[in-house]
Amino acid sequence: MKANHMKLFVGGVPLGNSKAELRAHFTQFGRVALVGVPKNRLSGAPRGFTYVQFMRDVVVALAVALAAGFLLHPAAEAAK
């Protein structure tokens, strides 16, 4: 059986969000297989974007439609 996973690039993620918070947020759209938070190789700080991999590709379109422009931690963004 071949798994059908679809990755979603999410840019502009405020730096205050943890992997667990991102997973919890995107789980409202469907089952999440993986949340990847790339980090700066030198500092170890998050780079401000993430990849979310869903168990079903139909969920990606739903997540994009419903979460456009949504900030998880608006206060973290305003503090810049």
C-alpha positions in Angstrom: 0.0 0.0 0.0 1.4 3.3 -1.0 1.0 6.3 1.3 -0.3 9.5 -0.3 1.1 12.4 1.7 1.1 16.0 0.6 3.4 18.7 2.0 2.3 22.3 2.5 4.8 25.2 2.8 3.8 27.7 5.4 5.7 31.0 5.3 5.7 33.9 7.7 5.4 31.7 10.8 6.1 33.8 14.0 9.2 32.6 15.8 7.3 31.9 19.0 5.5 28.9 17.8 6.6 25.4 18.8 6.3 22.2 16.7 3.6 21.0 19.0 1.6 24.3 18.6 1.9 24.1 14.8 0.8 20.4 14.8 -2.2 21.3 17.0 -3.2 24.1 14.8 -3.0 22.2 11.5 -4.7 19.1 13.0 -8.0 21.0 12.8 -7.9 20.5 9.0 -7.0 16.8 9.1 -4.5 14.2 10.2 -0.9 15.6 10.2 1.9 13.2 9.4 4.8 15.6 9.9 5.6 19.1 10.9 9.1 20.3 9.9 10.6 23.5 11.3 13.8 24.3 9.5 16.4 26.0 11.6 19.4 28.2 10.9 22.5 26.0 10.9 24.7 28.5 12.8 22.3 29.9 15.4 19.8 27.1 15.7 16.9 29.6 15.5 13.8 28.8 13.5 13.9 30.3 10.0 10.3 31.6 10.0 8.6 28.9 7.9 7.5 25.3 8.2 6.4 22.4 6.2 3.3 20.5 7.2 2.7 17.1 5.7 -0.9 15.8 5.8 -2.1 12.2 5.6 -4.4 13.1 2.7 -3.8 15.5 -0.1 -7.4 16.8 -0.1 -6.7 18.3 3.3 -4.0 20.7 1.9 -6.6 22.6 -0.2 -8.8 22.9 2.8 -6.0 24.2 5.0 -4.9 26.7 2.5 -8.5 28.0 2.0 -9.3 28.3 5.7 -6.0 29.4 7.2 -4.9 32.1 4.7 -3.4 35.0 6.6 -3.9 33.4 10.0 -1.2 34.1 12.6 -0.9 31.7 15.5 0.8 34.3 17.8 -0.1 37.8 16.6 1.6 39.3 19.6 4.9 37.7 18.6 4.7 39.2 15.1 3.8 42.7 16.5 6.9 42.6 18.8 9.4 42.7 16.0 
